[in-house]
Amino acid sequence: MKTIRNYLMTAFFIISLLSACNPAEQEPKDDHKEEEHQTDMVSLTMQQMKAINLKLGEIEQRNLNTNVKTNGRIELPPQSKANVSALIGGAVKDVFVIEGDFVKKGMVLATLEHPDIVEMQQQYLETVNNLEFLEQDYFRKKKLYEEEVGSGKAFQKAFADYNSAMATIKGLKAKLQMIGINIQSLEKGNISPTINIISPIDGFVRFVEVNIGAFVEPNMDMFEIVDNRHVHVDLLVYEKDIHKIKKGQEIHFTVSSIPDRKLKGTIFSVGQAFENEVKAITVHADIENKEGVLIPGMYVNGHIITDNLTTDTLPEEAVVAEGEKFFIFVKTEPEEHTLKKDNEQHDKEEENEQKKLYFKKVEIIPGTRDNGFVEIKLLAPLPENAGVAVNAAYYLLAEMGKGETEHSH
């Protein structure tokens, strides 16, 4: 029994000793630790770099414009659009324009006819003709009153009748001129059966709301004329950005009808009324290069340049987002065990296929964006003259993701 017990103790001791000396059992996860240590790196062969046209560069100082994004519409000032209506009702006798026609100020757009038009002219002529009699009667009774021959009551009535006729003539004359009757021609006995509806400004006919034979009520809109040469931009600036906006700032914008054309303008007025529904104010800007291609009502999308700064920048293609963080890829040297592993993996490939460049993913904070460049704020300094992938950052991130997937299998 003692011999068996001694044999068992000796065997247990030998097994324990062998287990303690087996590195595979003691540190089974070393390779995984090395792989995890390298998850922020990615490598590309020369052929891959050529295929995606990857370029190396450096972070450069550049002048960037800071801006406020905004949107709005093409509008006209009140002086450049007109609603044309008649001051007196009547039937439409003629229409001389259609939508889209260009008209000059004073051009006849349509004519109206109505018995009241004739009656007003007739009343004017009768009053003018009667005025001569009332004037003579007034001066005759005035003379008799001054000579104490006529009564004061007769003189006062003659004076009142004369003044009343004068007032009637002035009133009728003003009305007739407002509806377009030529007074000089009328006083020669030429009564016109129609009145002309004329354009008050130069511009294009935007709409026509009448046709021949239709009856037009007083002050009903018949035409709208717009002068598109004076279009400007109305932009909405929201509450958080109002303090950045001032007169004289430059704007850049596009319209959907010509998306490839960049338009510019300058703010000439900043609204002082706050619109509660959208929590914004309206900013008005002149347009520099409109050249007749803009129409009131067009939707615009753009930004207002509020300032400029000189800062560290990279092209936007050099920055990639992963979740809520942003990264760039910096050229680096591989660690020894990584290089050894890659050489073993590609030992049967050609020399130019074996050669690789390694990139490390570096977190940054992006700032102002302007004209294809973005401000780069580093969380830690880079090595001096560090090479940066200035494009294809999304491809590098995708390659890194493929590498992690392979390791997980």
C-alpha positions in Angstrom: 0.0 0.0 0.0 2.8 2.4 0.9 4.5 1.6 -2.5 1.2 2.4 -4.4 0.8 5.7 -2.5 4.3 6.8 -3.3 3.8 5.9 -6.9 0.7 8.1 -7.1 2.3 11.1 -5.5 5.3 10.9 -7.9 2.9 10.8 -10.9 0.9 13.8 -9.6 4.1 15.8 -9.1 5.3 15.1 -12.7 1.9 16.1 -14.2 2.0 19.4 -12.3 5.5 20.1 -13.4 4.6 19.6 -17.1 1.6 21.8 -16.8 3.6 24.6 -15.3 6.1 24.5 -18.1 3.6 24.6 -21.0 3.4 28.2 -22.3 0.5 27.4 -24.6 -1.7 26.7 -21.6 -0.4 29.6 -19.4 -0.8 32.4 -22.0 -3.3 31.3 -24.6 -4.4 34.8 -25.6 -1.1 36.5 -26.4 -1.8 36.5 -30.1 -5.2 38.0 -29.6 -3.7 40.8 -27.5 -1.3 41.6 -30.3 -4.1 41.7 -32.8 -6.2 43.9 -30.6 -3.3 46.3 -30.1 -3.2 46.8 -33.9 -6.9 47.5 -34.5 -6.1 51.2 -35.1 -3.8 50.4 -38.0 -4.4 49.4 -41.6 -2.0 48.5 -44.4 -2.3 48.9 -48.2 -0.2 47.3 -51.0 1.1 49.5 -53.7 -1.4 48.1 -56.1 -4.3 49.0 -53.7 -2.9 52.6 -53.3 -2.7 53.0 -57.1 -6.2 51.6 -57.6 -7.8 54.2 -55.3 -5.4 56.9 -56.2 -4.4 57.5 -52.6 -2.4 60.6 -52.0 -0.1 61.6 -49.2 0.2 65.1 -47.9 0.5 67.2 -44.7 -1.8 69.3 -42.6 -1.6 72.8 -44.0 -2.4 76.2 -42.8 -5.3 77.7 -44.9 -7.6 80.7 -44.8 -11.2 79.4 -44.2 -14.4 81.3 -44.2 -16.8 80.7 -41.3 -20.4 80.8 -42.4 -24.0 80.5 -41.4 -26.1 78.1 -43.4 -29.4 79.5 -44.5 -32.2 79.2 -47.0 -34.9 81.5 -48.5 -36.5 82.7 -51.7 -35.9 85.1 -54.6 -38.1 88.1 -54.0 -38.9 91.5 -55.6 -39.0 94.9 -53.8 -42.4 96.6 -53.7 -41.2 99.1 -56.3 -40.6 96.4 -58.9 -44.0 94.7 -59.0 -47.5 96.1 -59.6 -51.1 94.9 -59.4 -53.1 96.7 -62.1 -56.8 97.3 -61.5 -59.5 99.7 -62.6 -60.8 102.5 -60.4 -64.2 102.2 -62.0 -66.2 99.2 -63.0 -66.8 98.3 -66.6 -66.9 95.7 -69.3 -63.6 94.6 -70.9 -63.6 95.8 -74.6 -60.0 94.9 -75.6 -57.0 93.0 -74.1 -53.6 93.8 -75.7 -51.2 91.6 -73.8 -50.7 88.0 -72.7 -48.7 86.4 -69.8 -44.9 86.8 -70.4 -45.1 89.9 -72.5 -42.7 92.7 -71.7 -44.4 96.1 -71.3 -43.2 99.6 -70.9 -44.5 102.1 -68.3 -47.6 103.8 -69.8 -48.4 101.1 -72.3 -52.1 100.2 -72.7 -52.9 96.7 -71.4 -56.7 96.7 -71.9 -59.7 99.0 -72.4 -63.0 99.2 -70.4 -66.4 100.7 -71.4 -69.4 101.6 -69.2 -72.2 104.2 -69.4 -70.9 105.8 -66.2 -67.7 106.7 -68.0 -69.6 108.7 -70.5 -71.9 110.2 -67.9 -68.9 111.6 -65.9 -67.5 113.3 -68.9 -70.9 114.7 -69.8 -71.3 116.1 -66.3 -67.9 117.7 -66.4 -68.6 119.5 -69.7 -72.1 120.7 -68.5 -70.5 122.0 -65.3 -67.7 123.8 -67.2 -70.3 125.4 -69.6 -72.5 126.4 -66.7 -69.5 128.0 -64.8 -69.3 130.9 -67.2 -72.9 131.9 -66.5 -72.4 131.4 -62.7 -69.2 133.5 -62.8 -70.9 136.4 -64.6 -73.9 136.2 -62.3 -71.6 136.3 -59.2 -69.6 139.4 -60.4 -72.9 141.2 -61.4 -74.5 140.7 -58.0 -71.3 141.5 -56.2 -71.2 144.9 -57.9 -74.9 145.6 -57.1 -74.3 144.6 -53.5 -71.3 146.9 -53.2 -73.4 149.8 -54.7 -76.1 149.0 -52.1 -78.6 148.3 -54.9 -78.8 144.5 -54.6 -79.6 142.4 -51.6 -76.9 140.6 -49.6 -78.8 137.4 -49.7 -78.8 137.3 -53.6 -75.0 138.0 -53.6 -74.3 135.3 -51.1 -76.3 132.7 -53.1 -74.5 133.7 -56.3 -71.2 133.3 -54.5 -72.1 129.9 -53.2 -73.3 128.6 -56.6 -70.1 129.8 -58.2 -67.8 128.1 -55.6 -69.9 124.9 -55.8 -69.5 124.7 -59.5 -65.7 125.3 -59.2 -65.5 122.5 -56.7 -67.5 120.1 -58.8 -65.3 120.8 -61.8 -62.1 120.2 -59.8 -63.5 117.0 -58.4 -64.7 115.7 -61.8 -61.4 116.7 -63.4 -59.4 114.7 -60.8 -61.6 111.6 -61.2 -61.4 111.7 -65.0 -57.6 112.1 -64.9 -57.4 109.2 -62.5 -59.2 106.9 -64.9 -57.2 108.1 -67.8 -59.4 110.6 -69.6 -57.6 113.3 -71.6 -59.0 116.5 -70.2 -57.7 118.7 -73.0 -59.4 116.5 -75.6 -62.6 116.4 -73.5 -62.8 120.1 -73.2 -62.8 120.2 -77.0 -65.9 118.2 -77.0 -64.4 114.7 -77.5 -66.2 112.3 -75.2 -64.5 108.9 -75.0 -66.7 105.8 -74.5 -63.8 103.8 -73.1 -60.9 104.2 -70.6 -57.4 102.7 -70.9 -55.8 100.4 -68.3 -52.1 101.2 -68.5 -49.0 99.7 -67.0 -47.5 101.7 -64.1 -44.0 100.2 -64.5 -41.7 98.5 -67.0 -41.7 94.7 -66.6 -43.1 91.4 -67.6 -46.8 90.5 -67.5 -47.0 87.8 -64.8 -50.7 87.0 -65.0 -53.8 88.2 -66.9 -57.1 87.8 -65.0 -59.5 89.2 -67.5 -60.9 88.5 -71.0 -63.0 90.3 -73.5 -66.5 90.8 -72.4 -65.8 90.2 -68.7 -67.2 92.7 -66.2 -64.5 94.2 -64.0 -65.5 95.4 -60.5 -63.7 98.5 -59.1 -60.2 97.7 -57.6 -60.3 94.1 -59.0 -56.8 92.9 -60.0 -56.6 92.6 -63.8 -52.9 92.2 -64.4 -49.7 91.8 -62.4 -46.4 93.3 -63.8 -43.0 92.3 -62.4 -39.6 93.8 -63.1 -37.2 90.9 -62.6 -34.2 93.1 -63.1 -34.4 94.1 -59.4 -34.8 90.7 -57.8 -33.0 90.1 -54.5 -32.7 87.3 -51.9 -34.7 87.0 -48.7 -32.9 84.6 -46.3 -34.0 83.2 -42.9 -31.5 83.4 -40.1 -32.4 81.5 -37.0 -32.2 82.7 -33.5 -28.9 81.1 -32.5 -27.1 82.8 -35.5 -28.7 86.3 -35.4 -25.8 87.9 -33.5 -23.3 86.9 -36.3 -25.2 88.7 -39.1 -24.6 92.3 -40.2 -25.0 94.5 -43.2 -22.4 94.2 -45.9 -21.6 90.5 -45.4 -21.3 88.3 -48.5 -23.6 85.4 -49.3 -23.2 82.4 -51.6 -26.2 80.4 -52.8 -27.7 78.2 -55.5 -31.1 77.7 -57.0 -32.5 74.3 -58.0 -33.0 75.3 -61.7 -29.3 75.9 -62.1 -27.6 73.9 -59.3 -24.1 74.0 -60.8 -24.0 77.8 -60.9 -22.7 79.6 -57.8 -24.4 82.9 -57.2 -23.2 85.7 -54.9 -24.7 88.7 -53.1 -24.3 91.2 -50.4 -26.6 91.8 -47.4 -28.1 95.3 -47.6 -30.7 95.0 -44.8 -31.1 92.9 -41.7 -34.7 92.5 -40.5 -35.6 93.8 -37.1 -38.9 91.9 -36.7 -38.6 88.4 -35.1 -40.8 85.7 -36.6 -42.0 83.6 -33.7 -43.3 80.7 -35.8 -39.9 79.9 -37.3 -37.7 81.6 -34.6 -35.9 83.6 -37.2 -35.4 87.0 -38.8 -35.3 87.9 -42.5 -32.1 89.1 -44.1 -32.3 90.9 -47.5 -29.4 90.7 -50.0 -28.6 92.2 -53.4 -27.5 89.6 -56.1 -24.3 90.3 -58.1 -24.5 87.9 -61.0 -28.3 87.3 -61.6 -28.2 88.1 -65.4 -31.9 87.5 -65.9 -32.0 83.9 -64.8 -33.8 84.3 -61.5 -37.5 84.5 -61.0 -39.4 85.6 -57.9 -40.5 82.7 -55.8 -37.5 80.4 -56.5 -36.1 78.6 -53.5 -32.5 79.2 -52.6 -30.0 77.3 -50.4 -26.8 78.9 -49.3 -24.7 80.4 -46.6 -23.6 83.8 -45.2 -19.9 84.4 -44.8 -19.5 85.8 -41.3 -15.7 85.7 -40.7 -12.4 84.1 -41.9 -9.6 82.5 -40.1 -6.2 80.9 -40.8 -6.0 77.4 -39.3 -4.8 73.8 -39.8 -6.7 72.1 -42.6 -7.1 69.0 -44.7 -9.3 68.1 -47.7 -12.7 66.9 -46.6 -11.9 63.5 -48.2 -9.2 63.0 -45.6 -11.7 62.9 -42.7 -14.0 60.0 -41.9 -16.7 59.6 -39.3 -17.1 56.5 -37.2 -20.0 56.7 -34.9 -19.8 60.1 -33.2 -16.1 60.5 -33.6 -13.9 61.7 -36.6 -10.6 60.3 -37.7 -7.7 60.9 -40.2 -5.1 58.3 -41.3 -1.4 59.1 -40.6 1.4 57.1 -42.3 3.4 55.1 -39.7 5.8 52.2 -39.3 4.5 48.8 -38.4 5.5 47.0 -35.2 8.0 44.2 -35.6 5.6 41.3 -35.0 3.1 42.9 -37.5 5.7 43.2 -40.2 6.8 39.6 -39.6 3.2 38.3 -39.9 2.6 40.2 -43.2 5.9 38.9 -44.7 4.9 35.3 -43.8 1.4 35.9 -45.3 2.8 37.2 -48.6 6.1 35.3 -49.0 4.9 33.9 -52.4 4.0 37.3 -53.9 6.0 39.6 -56.1 8.3 42.2 -54.6 6.1 45.1 -55.5 3.1 43.4 -54.1 4.8 42.7 -50.8 5.7 46.3 -50.2 3.1 48.0 -48.0 2.4 51.3 -46.4 0.9 51.4 -42.9 -1.6 54.0 -41.6 -2.7 54.7 -38.1 -6.2 55.9 -37.4 -5.9 59.2 -35.4 -8.9 60.9 -33.8 -9.5 64.6 -34.5 -12.2 67.2 -34.0 -13.4 68.8 -37.2 -14.1 72.6 -37.3 -15.1 75.0 -40.0 -15.7 73.7 -43.5 -15.2 75.8 -46.6 -14.6 75.2 -50.3 -13.8 71.5 -49.9 -11.5 71.8 -46.8 -12.1 71.3 -43.1 -10.4 72.7 -40.0 -8.4 70.0 -38.1 -8.2 70.1 -34.3 -5.7 67.5 -33.1 -6.2 65.8 -29.7 -2.4 65.1 -29.6 0.6 66.3 -31.6 1.6 64.4 -34.7 5.3 63.5 -35.4 7.1 66.2 -37.4 6.5 66.1 -41.1 4.0 63.3 -40.6 2.4 62.1 -43.9 -1.4 62.1 -44.0 -3.8 60.3 -46.4 -5.4 63.4 -47.9 -8.1 61.3 -49.7 -9.8 57.9 -49.6 -10.3 58.0 -45.8 -13.5 56.0 -46.2 -11.7 53.3 -48.1 -9.0 53.0 -45.4 -11.7 52.7 -42.7 -13.4 50.0 -44.7 -10.2 48.1 -45.1 -9.6 48.3 -41.4 -13.1 46.9 -40.8 -12.4 44.0 -43.1 -9.2 43.3 -41.2 -11.0 43.2 -37.9 -13.6 40.8 -39.3 -10.9 38.4 -40.5 -9.3 38.4 -37.0 -12.6 37.7 -35.4 -12.9 34.5 -37.4 
